[in-house]
Amino acid sequence: MSERLEYWRTRLQRFADDECRGVSPLYETVSLAMSEDTELLDWMVSVIGPRARPTLPLAAVHYLLLGGVAGDGLERFYPNLTAAPDRPEDAYPAFRAFVLAQRPRLAPLLATRGTQTNEVGRCSYLLPAYVIVAQWTGRPIWLIDVGSSAGLTLLFDRYAYDYGEGHVAGDPTSPVRLRTAARGARVVAAPMPFVAGRVGIDLAPVSLDDADAVRWLEACVWPEHVERVRNLGAALDVARVARPHVVAGNAIDALPNVVAEADPAASLVIVNTNVLLYFSRDERARYAAQLAEVGSRRELFWIANEHPMLLREMGFAATLDASIAAAALPLAVSRFDRGHRADYVLGWVGPHARWLDWIGAPATAQRD
């Protein structure tokens, strides 16, 4: 067995166990079965891109189904495509047959596409982080979103939020209604920060007028997550009116020019969520150096929801106790102020922002 084949076998098994279990029975079933299917796996690794994640083959299949490619019965296992889906545990034979039959269509998707979609649900944990920054400084925020995709998270102040037990925030009239189960300390999600400027950076920004690109965003949402599908559609409608500004380019190359345009009187916030795993080690080192350089010249708040290992690689020094829950990621903020850096963990976020275990910032943080 080739080293690359074994690498993907292990990745799919870990993805099924760590990210799909209890969240997506369909993707758990398919990923585990794929990991043991040498014929299918051998073909997949021969065409898949070097930065691909286990979600990519699943999204590629979903994309074809959404585009009307006949699945010979595979559609009946997708809750967003049928009113009465069949048992996900029985899905793999139909999935396997579809992949083998559609290899000519799937190959270019696996070779060129990525699944970093920066989905709108992430705003449910970003909002309280922005509130903290606004409370610390008493100034408007200037937001730069790295890996912004279609720019949907830039429009966080146009959405409604429900943290459970009657705790709501945001715009109650918004068609985008984001729900997350809040745990731990009470989430402070008001007052809504004033945004002086907002811009995204992405290698390949999604055009809101490109039906194919929008279909890819939809394909990256897991089929069982019907509420996420609805919120994506509503957020796209909001974005088509608001037209968020997203700069095309490598984030590391584009960041200096984007930062230079930020109002010095506003609080500069650079945010990235589930992005660092797409960077090479060298790119992460360069990105960390850029953050430090910006923070040596002006006050900067770096907000990140990333794997603890990658945060440590970026110089994050606060304690990252990952024992809180499987597959949870820390919500981290680093405050740079002319060479001084202070790191805090604001909370832990469950898969797809289904829950938020909120900690908040220590009382001393505002004075650090």
Helices and strands as residue ranges (DSSP letters): H 3-15, I 16-20, H 25-35, H 38-47, H 55-66, G 74-77, G 88-90, H 92-101, H 103-112, G 120-122, H 123-137, E 141-146, G 152-158, E 160-162, E 168-170, E 177-179, E 181-184, E 195-202, H 211-219, H 226-242, E 246-248, H 251-260, E 267-273, G 276-278, H 281-297, E 300-305, H 308-313, G 322-324, E 329-337, E 340-349, G 351-353, E 355-358, G 363-367
